[in-house]
Amino acid sequence: MMSDTSNNGIVIRPFGPGDREAWEPLWQGYLTFYKATLASEVTDKTWARLLDPAEPMHGLVALFDGEVVGIVHYIYHRSTWTIGDYCYLQDLFTSEKARNRGVGRALIEAVAEKAKADGASRVYWLTHETNTSAQALYDKVASRSGFIQYRRVF
């Protein structure tokens, strides 16, 4: 998948083995935004999973003027409600200089296009209730489900 979205110079493509150096600062920026830290083993395993074709986890990069300026990770999983898998858009992040240039939207649309082509029944994602700038975009490209997330961490 190599696409130039709407002639605005944004190119979206799957991760390649040579993208780690560009991916990692964006990944760390995402974690910092959510005030999270992960052991380096988790980051290493995440990167390996993103490149493993046997994994249900995938990733795309957004390039602007040849520079990686955004990343998205997505995961396919089964559902008891549909025949097609669901696609969970787990992580989306753009560099500061890429904000408000359509990069986030392009990444979401690329995931949706890929998920639809792969037979998924839906794409969904979460964001923190305080992330109002992201919600401004999300409200334009999807509908809120009304569900509240609960979790138990082990």
C-alpha positions as CSV (number, residue, x, y, z in Angstrom):
1,M,0.0,0.0,0.0
2,M,1.7,3.1,-1.2
3,S,-0.7,6.0,-1.6
4,D,-0.5,9.7,-2.0
5,T,-3.6,11.0,-0.3
6,S,-5.5,13.9,-1.9
7,N,-2.5,15.4,-3.6
8,N,-1.4,17.0,-0.4
9,G,2.0,15.3,-0.4
10,I,1.3,12.8,2.3
11,V,2.4,9.2,1.4
12,I,1.2,6.3,3.5
13,R,2.9,2.9,3.4
14,P,3.5,-0.1,5.6
15,F,6.4,-0.3,8.0
16,G,9.6,-1.7,6.6
17,P,12.6,-3.1,8.5
18,G,14.5,0.2,7.9
19,D,11.9,2.3,9.6
20,R,12.7,1.6,13.2
21,E,15.0,4.7,13.6
22,A,12.1,6.9,12.4
23,W,9.4,5.0,14.2
24,E,10.9,4.9,17.7
25,P,10.9,8.7,18.4
26,L,7.2,8.9,17.3
27,W,6.4,5.8,19.4
28,Q,8.1,7.4,22.4
29,G,6.3,10.7,21.7
30,Y,3.0,8.8,21.8
31,L,3.9,7.1,25.1
32,T,5.0,10.5,26.6
33,F,1.8,12.1,25.5
34,Y,-0.1,9.4,27.5
35,K,2.4,9.6,30.4
36,A,3.4,6.0,29.9
37,T,6.7,4.3,30.0
38,L,7.5,0.8,28.8
39,A,10.4,-1.5,29.2
40,S,12.7,-1.6,26.2
41,E,11.8,-5.3,25.8
42,V,8.2,-4.3,25.2
43,T,9.2,-1.8,22.5
44,D,11.5,-4.4,20.9
45,K,8.7,-7.0,20.9
46,T,6.2,-4.5,19.5
47,W,8.5,-3.6,16.6
48,A,9.1,-7.3,15.9
49,R,5.3,-7.9,15.9
50,L,4.7,-5.0,13.6
51,L,7.0,-6.6,11.0
52,D,5.9,-10.2,11.4
53,P,3.4,-11.2,8.7
54,A,2.1,-14.0,11.0
55,E,1.0,-11.4,13.6
56,P,-2.4,-9.7,13.5
57,M,-0.6,-6.5,14.4
58,H,0.3,-4.1,11.6
59,G,1.6,-0.6,11.2
60,L,1.8,2.3,8.7
61,V,3.9,5.3,8.4
62,A,3.0,8.7,7.0
63,L,5.7,10.5,5.0
64,F,5.6,14.2,4.2
65,D,8.4,15.5,1.9
66,G,10.1,12.2,2.3
67,E,10.2,12.3,6.1
68,V,8.3,10.0,8.5
69,V,5.9,12.3,10.3
70,G,3.2,9.9,11.6
71,I,2.6,6.3,12.7
72,V,-0.4,4.1,13.3
73,H,-0.7,0.6,14.7
74,Y,-3.7,-1.6,14.1
75,I,-4.7,-5.1,15.2
76,Y,-7.3,-7.5,13.8
77,H,-9.4,-9.6,16.2
78,R,-12.5,-11.8,16.1
79,S,-15.9,-10.7,17.2
80,T,-18.9,-12.6,18.5
81,W,-21.1,-10.0,16.7
82,T,-19.9,-10.3,13.1
83,I,-18.4,-12.8,10.7
84,G,-15.6,-10.3,9.7
85,D,-12.9,-9.4,12.1
86,Y,-12.8,-6.0,13.9
87,C,-9.8,-3.8,13.3
88,Y,-8.6,-2.0,16.5
89,L,-6.7,1.2,15.6
90,Q,-4.5,1.1,18.7
91,D,-2.0,3.9,18.4
92,L,-2.0,7.0,16.2
93,F,0.6,9.7,16.5
94,T,2.1,12.5,14.4
95,S,5.1,14.7,14.9
96,E,4.4,18.3,16.1
97,K,5.2,19.8,12.7
98,A,2.7,17.4,11.0
99,R,-0.3,18.4,13.1
100,N,-3.2,20.0,11.3
101,R,-1.9,19.0,7.9
102,G,-4.2,16.0,7.3
103,V,-1.7,13.4,8.4
104,G,-3.8,11.9,11.2
105,R,-6.9,11.7,8.9
106,A,-4.8,10.1,6.2
107,L,-3.5,7.4,8.6
108,I,-7.1,6.7,9.8
109,E,-8.4,6.5,6.2
110,A,-5.5,4.2,5.2
111,V,-6.3,1.8,8.1
112,A,-10.0,1.9,7.2
113,E,-9.3,1.2,3.5
114,K,-7.0,-1.7,4.4
115,A,-9.4,-3.1,7.0
116,K,-12.3,-3.0,4.5
117,A,-10.2,-4.7,1.8
118,D,-9.2,-7.4,4.4
119,G,-12.9,-8.1,5.1
120,A,-13.1,-6.4,8.5
121,S,-16.6,-5.3,9.8
122,R,-15.4,-2.2,11.5
123,V,-12.5,-0.1,12.6
124,Y,-12.6,1.4,16.1
125,W,-10.3,3.2,18.5
126,L,-10.1,4.9,21.9
127,T,-8.8,8.2,23.0
128,H,-8.5,9.8,26.4
129,E,-11.4,12.0,27.4
130,T,-9.0,14.9,27.8
131,N,-7.6,14.6,24.2
132,T,-9.9,17.2,22.8
133,S,-7.7,18.0,19.8
134,A,-7.8,14.4,18.6
135,Q,-11.6,14.2,19.3
136,A,-12.1,17.2,16.9
137,L,-10.7,15.0,14.1
138,Y,-12.3,11.8,15.2
139,D,-15.8,13.4,15.4
140,K,-15.4,14.2,11.7
141,V,-14.3,10.7,10.5
142,A,-16.3,8.4,12.8
143,S,-19.1,8.2,15.3
144,R,-18.8,7.8,19.0
145,S,-20.0,4.4,20.3
146,G,-21.2,5.6,23.7
147,F,-19.3,2.8,25.4
148,I,-17.1,3.4,28.5
149,Q,-14.0,1.4,28.8
150,Y,-13.2,-0.6,32.0
151,R,-10.0,-2.5,32.6
152,R,-8.1,-4.7,35.0
153,V,-4.3,-4.6,34.6
154,F,-2.2,-7.6,35.5
